[in-house]
Amino acid sequence: MKTVNILLNTINDVKAFVNVVTKYDFDVDLISGRYAVDAKSIMGIFSLDLSKVIRVEIHSDDCQKLLDEIKPYIQ
């Protein structure tokens, strides 16, 4: 499992992030405080406090391509 922190500033950032994550077969979770949502769920992401940094948990050891694609959002 790999963990990184991201910041999604706009609605377009959220849509682009979900479009990237849904291309991958492994699970990706977003953690904000005590809440955890599926990173492939746009509605789940909008239930989080997007003004704060969000922790991403990638449940795969082979996730370098995903990390490269979400690099603009990594803090």
Phi and psi in degrees as a GROMACS rama.xvg file:
@    title "Ramachandran Plot"
@    xaxis  label "Phi"
@    yaxis  label "Psi"
@TYPE xy
-120.501  141.066  LYS-2
-126.281  132.792  THR-3
-139.134  163.541  VAL-4
-108.521  138.824  ASN-5
-129.855  165.344  ILE-6
-135.752  123.41  LEU-7
-109.612  103.835  LEU-8
-83.6221  -30.334  ASN-9
-130.22  167.552  THR-10
-61.0216  -38.9336  ILE-11
-64.3929  -35.5611  ASN-12
-61.3051  -43.7847  ASP-13
-62.7791  -46.8313  VAL-14
-62.5534  -44.0987  LYS-15
-65.0615  -40.9485  ALA-16
-61.6479  -46.9642  PHE-17
-62.5693  -41.2749  VAL-18
-60.7579  -36.9107  ASN-19
-70.005  -49.7246  VAL-20
-64.0033  -36.1042  VAL-21
-67.3341  -14.5786  THR-22
-72.7381  -14.7091  LYS-23
-105.791  143.374  TYR-24
-77.7631  -25.0038  ASP-25
-79.8232  162.754  PHE-26
-77.5903  141.532  ASP-27
-134.291  125.544  VAL-28
-114.307  149.675  ASP-29
-112.347  131.342  LEU-30
-118.91  124.81  ILE-31
-136.46  108.794  SER-32
63.5561  -124.155  GLY-33
-96.6572  4.83779  ARG-34
-101.008  139.113  TYR-35
-129.757  131.168  ALA-36
-132.642  158.838  VAL-37
-71.1811  126.172  ASP-38
-67.6494  -12.1986  ALA-39
-89.8029  -0.170411  LYS-40
-104.85  107.737  SER-41
-63.673  -36.8225  ILE-42
-67.8391  -37.303  MET-43
-62.7095  -42.285  GLY-44
-63.2396  -41.2774  ILE-45
-68.8399  -13.5057  PHE-46
-81.6645  -9.73214  SER-47
-88.9039  163.676  LEU-48
-81.939  99.2605  ASP-49
-78.3373  -2.10198  LEU-50
-82.1034  -9.02129  SER-51
-112.071  160.78  LYS-52
-66.2086  139.186  VAL-53
-114.868  135.206  ILE-54
-86.0639  133.026  ARG-55
-107.188  126.151  VAL-56
-111.509  114.737  GLU-57
-100.986  119.275  ILE-58
-92.73  63.8736  HIS-59
-162.66  147.81  SER-60
-89.9626  -16.4679  ASP-61
-110.12  74.0293  ASP-62
-125.839  18.6721  CYS-63
-62.4967  -37.5506  GLN-64
-61.8731  -43.2131  LYS-65
-62.383  -45.3191  LEU-66
-59.8885  -38.5839  LEU-67
-64.1368  -38.8731  ASP-68
-73.8745  -29.8376  GLU-69
-96.9728  9.06608  ILE-70
-51.9799  -38.2412  LYS-71
-61.4337  -20.4481  PRO-72
-99.4597  -12.0008  TYR-73
-72.9921  135.308  ILE-74
